[in-house]
Amino acid sequence: MNKVELMPEQYALQALISAGHVKATDFTNDMAHKPRYTDKQKQWVHKLVAEGNQAAEAAKSVADIGTAPKAVHRVLEFIKAATGPKLKKPSVRVLTDAAGGYITFAKVADDAKDKFTGKPHPNRGYVYMYLTNRGYMGKISPEGVISVKFEVPEDAKAAIVRFAIDPWQEVRAFAKAHGRCCFCDASLFDAKGYSQLWGYGPVCAKHYGLPHGNYHKKVGTADNFPTEFIPVDWRPIETVPEDFYSF
């Protein structure tokens, strides 16, 4: 009996199946009686392999550096406080430098499932951190333990502290630098210009309990918005707690 020679794509699929990749298993079963893959099917295999490699990279062991600093906890409070029937993965982007670089905090949904195994995601409820041009930086557990893949750069530390001290100004600073919402990363545009003015759109305003529309006309301008009209949680911190800056 002649030995059947496997195609390179089949070897790649076998590696994914060994890692518990559900999509690769389903695809292999569907293609069990096909002697050859079409170019489109080969492209699909390459896409599955790329997804598997990306997941493996993100899952690499990172170093726990202890409990997250108080400044980081304050950023997490804004993410966890966000509410909305369709909001499962709230996030926020914070400028790190004058060139427009930023750090992203993105929460994994509490009911998230692993897209490869279909099982509950091992990091559900965690908050991932990504840095411009460097990608995945680390994660923060629901208990507040921070783990990093590489040392947090000084400009990123300073940015986190700035946001924690005065989130109201930092939200709008990101919008001015990028023309996008720091929460959902959508382009800021509406016919009356309110979203550009505030630095976020009406949907994110509801999610995060922030003013929007022409509300500013009643109490001043958006740029010089009176502190007493800013939602309490978003007001600047007047007395910075001890250990706030430590990482």
VMD Tcl script that draws the C-alpha trace (Angstrom):
set ca {
  {0.00 0.00 0.00}
  {1.41 3.36 -1.00}
  {2.03 5.86 1.77}
  {-0.10 9.00 1.45}
  {2.07 12.11 1.38}
  {0.70 14.94 3.45}
  {0.54 18.46 2.09}
  {2.39 21.21 4.05}
  {-1.00 22.64 5.00}
  {-2.01 19.31 6.55}
  {1.11 19.25 8.71}
  {0.27 22.76 9.89}
  {-3.29 21.69 10.71}
  {-2.05 18.68 12.68}
  {0.05 20.99 14.86}
  {-2.98 23.17 15.55}
  {-5.15 20.15 16.37}
  {-2.53 18.95 18.86}
  {-2.83 22.36 20.55}
  {-6.60 21.92 20.85}
  {-7.61 24.22 17.99}
  {-11.32 23.50 17.37}
  {-11.53 25.27 14.00}
  {-8.54 23.30 12.68}
  {-10.19 20.05 13.77}
  {-13.48 20.92 12.08}
  {-11.72 22.01 8.90}
  {-9.67 18.79 8.76}
  {-12.77 16.65 9.22}
  {-14.56 18.51 6.44}
  {-11.59 18.04 4.12}
  {-10.89 14.40 5.02}
  {-11.81 13.05 1.58}
  {-10.30 15.85 -0.49}
  {-6.99 14.90 -2.15}
  {-6.01 18.51 -2.75}
  {-6.76 21.90 -1.29}
  {-7.78 24.79 -3.51}
  {-5.85 28.06 -3.27}
  {-8.68 29.57 -1.25}
  {-8.64 26.64 1.18}
  {-4.86 26.97 1.54}
  {-5.33 30.64 2.39}
  {-7.82 29.61 5.07}
  {-5.26 27.20 6.56}
  {-2.66 29.97 6.61}
  {-5.15 32.21 8.41}
  {-5.77 29.52 11.04}
  {-2.02 29.08 11.52}
  {-1.55 32.84 11.93}
  {-4.31 32.93 14.55}
  {-2.74 29.99 16.37}
  {0.69 31.63 16.38}
  {-0.77 34.88 17.66}
  {-2.56 33.10 20.49}
  {0.58 31.19 21.41}
  {2.59 34.43 21.52}
  {0.04 36.11 23.78}
  {-0.04 33.07 26.05}
  {3.71 33.06 26.63}
  {4.63 33.27 30.27}
  {4.94 36.79 31.60}
  {6.53 37.93 34.82}
  {4.29 38.81 37.75}
  {5.51 42.07 39.27}
  {3.10 42.11 42.16}
  {-0.01 44.13 42.86}
  {-0.79 46.81 40.30}
  {0.08 50.37 41.39}
  {-2.72 52.59 42.70}
  {-2.58 54.66 39.52}
  {-3.29 51.54 37.45}
  {-6.15 50.57 39.74}
  {-7.78 53.93 39.13}
  {-7.63 53.38 35.37}
  {-9.18 49.94 35.87}
  {-12.01 51.45 37.89}
  {-13.17 53.43 34.86}
  {-13.10 50.33 32.66}
  {-14.96 48.15 35.14}
  {-17.56 50.84 35.85}
  {-18.56 51.08 32.18}
  {-22.06 49.74 31.58}
  {-24.22 48.97 28.56}
  {-26.30 46.04 27.25}
  {-23.88 45.41 24.36}
  {-20.67 46.52 26.08}
  {-18.72 43.37 26.93}
  {-15.12 44.47 26.33}
  {-14.65 48.06 27.54}
  {-11.30 49.69 26.86}
  {-9.44 52.97 27.17}
  {-6.43 54.45 25.35}
  {-4.00 56.81 27.07}
  {-1.45 59.01 25.27}
  {2.16 58.24 26.18}
  {4.08 60.81 24.14}
  {3.79 63.93 22.00}
  {4.16 61.83 18.84}
  {0.78 60.20 19.49}
  {1.92 56.90 20.99}
  {-0.46 55.36 23.48}
  {-1.16 52.47 25.82}
  {-4.42 50.53 25.54}
  {-6.22 48.85 28.43}
  {-8.77 46.32 27.14}
  {-10.95 44.11 29.34}
  {-11.61 40.48 28.41}
  {-15.35 39.77 28.65}
  {-16.44 37.99 31.83}
  {-18.15 35.29 29.74}
  {-15.42 35.09 27.08}
  {-14.61 31.73 25.51}
  {-11.37 30.60 23.93}
  {-11.91 30.87 20.18}
  {-9.77 27.79 19.55}
  {-11.03 25.36 22.19}
  {-14.51 26.75 22.80}
  {-13.92 26.49 26.55}
  {-14.18 29.41 29.04}
  {-11.31 31.80 28.37}
  {-8.58 31.37 31.02}
  {-8.19 35.16 31.23}
  {-11.85 36.18 31.33}
  {-12.22 39.31 33.43}
  {-8.55 40.24 32.98}
  {-7.45 43.56 31.50}
  {-4.83 43.34 28.73}
  {-2.31 46.10 28.09}
  {-0.99 46.96 24.63}
  {1.65 49.52 23.71}
  {1.94 51.32 20.36}
  {4.55 49.67 18.10}
  {5.32 46.97 20.68}
  {2.02 45.14 20.92}
  {0.98 43.04 23.90}
  {2.65 44.35 27.06}
  {0.98 42.34 29.81}
  {-2.21 41.78 31.78}
  {-3.88 42.60 35.08}
  {-5.90 39.98 36.93}
  {-9.33 40.71 38.46}
  {-7.53 40.63 41.82}
  {-5.16 43.38 40.69}
  {-1.99 41.34 40.07}
  {-0.05 42.82 37.16}
  {2.09 40.66 34.87}
  {4.27 42.06 32.11}
  {5.99 40.66 29.03}
  {8.58 43.44 29.06}
  {9.42 46.28 31.42}
  {6.87 49.08 31.37}
  {8.54 52.10 29.68}
  {8.86 55.30 31.71}
  {6.64 57.31 29.34}
  {3.90 54.68 29.71}
  {4.17 54.85 33.51}
  {3.91 58.65 33.39}
  {0.89 58.44 31.07}
  {-0.95 56.07 33.39}
  {-0.32 58.40 36.31}
  {-1.52 61.44 34.33}
  {-4.73 59.67 33.38}
  {-5.29 58.50 36.96}
  {-4.83 62.04 38.31}
  {-6.89 63.88 35.68}
  {-8.85 61.44 33.46}
  {-11.13 64.17 32.12}
  {-8.26 66.01 30.42}
  {-6.53 62.84 29.21}
  {-9.67 61.53 27.51}
  {-9.87 64.71 25.47}
  {-6.10 64.86 24.87}
  {-6.25 61.50 23.05}
  {-9.15 62.71 20.92}
  {-7.29 65.88 19.94}
  {-4.17 63.89 18.99}
  {-5.92 61.18 16.96}
  {-9.40 62.44 16.10}
  {-10.72 59.22 17.59}
  {-12.53 58.16 20.76}
  {-10.18 56.89 23.47}
  {-12.81 54.35 24.56}
  {-13.97 52.62 21.37}
  {-11.35 54.00 18.92}
  {-14.09 55.14 16.51}
  {-13.64 58.24 14.39}
  {-15.21 61.28 16.04}
  {-17.80 62.90 13.85}
  {-21.36 64.09 14.12}
  {-23.28 66.77 12.24}
  {-23.23 69.25 15.12}
  {-19.63 68.59 16.11}
  {-20.41 67.53 19.67}
  {-18.28 64.37 19.56}
  {-15.21 66.27 18.37}
  {-15.85 68.84 21.09}
  {-16.11 66.38 23.95}
  {-13.60 63.82 22.71}
  {-16.03 60.88 22.65}
  {-19.36 59.97 21.07}
  {-22.88 59.79 22.56}
  {-22.80 56.00 23.00}
  {-19.54 56.02 24.99}
  {-20.86 59.00 26.96}
  {-23.71 56.78 28.18}
  {-21.40 53.84 28.85}
  {-19.04 55.90 31.00}
  {-21.51 58.36 32.55}
  {-20.11 61.46 30.81}
  {-21.79 64.59 29.43}
  {-22.43 65.04 25.72}
  {-24.51 67.11 23.31}
  {-24.95 70.83 23.99}
  {-24.73 70.43 27.75}
  {-21.55 72.55 27.80}
  {-23.49 75.63 26.64}
  {-25.34 75.70 29.94}
  {-22.24 75.89 32.12}
  {-19.40 77.12 29.90}
  {-17.30 75.54 27.18}
  {-16.02 71.98 26.95}
  {-12.43 73.24 27.15}
  {-13.13 75.16 30.35}
  {-15.76 72.94 31.84}
  {-16.39 73.79 35.53}
  {-15.10 71.02 37.81}
  {-18.36 70.86 39.74}
  {-20.19 69.75 36.60}
  {-17.72 66.95 35.78}
  {-18.93 63.54 37.05}
  {-17.37 62.96 40.47}
  {-15.32 59.91 39.47}
  {-13.79 61.83 36.55}
  {-12.66 64.87 38.47}
  {-8.94 65.53 39.05}
  {-7.41 64.14 42.23}
  {-6.46 67.01 44.50}
  {-4.50 64.95 47.02}
  {-2.43 62.19 45.41}
  {-2.24 59.05 47.64}
  {1.07 57.58 48.79}
  {2.56 54.91 46.49}
  {0.48 56.31 43.62}
  {3.51 56.60 41.36}
  {5.30 53.36 42.27}
  {5.64 50.52 39.77}
}
mol new
graphics top color blue
foreach p $ca { graphics top sphere $p radius 0.5 }
foreach p [lrange $ca 0 end-1] q [lrange $ca 1 end] { graphics top cylinder $p $q radius 0.2 }
display resetview
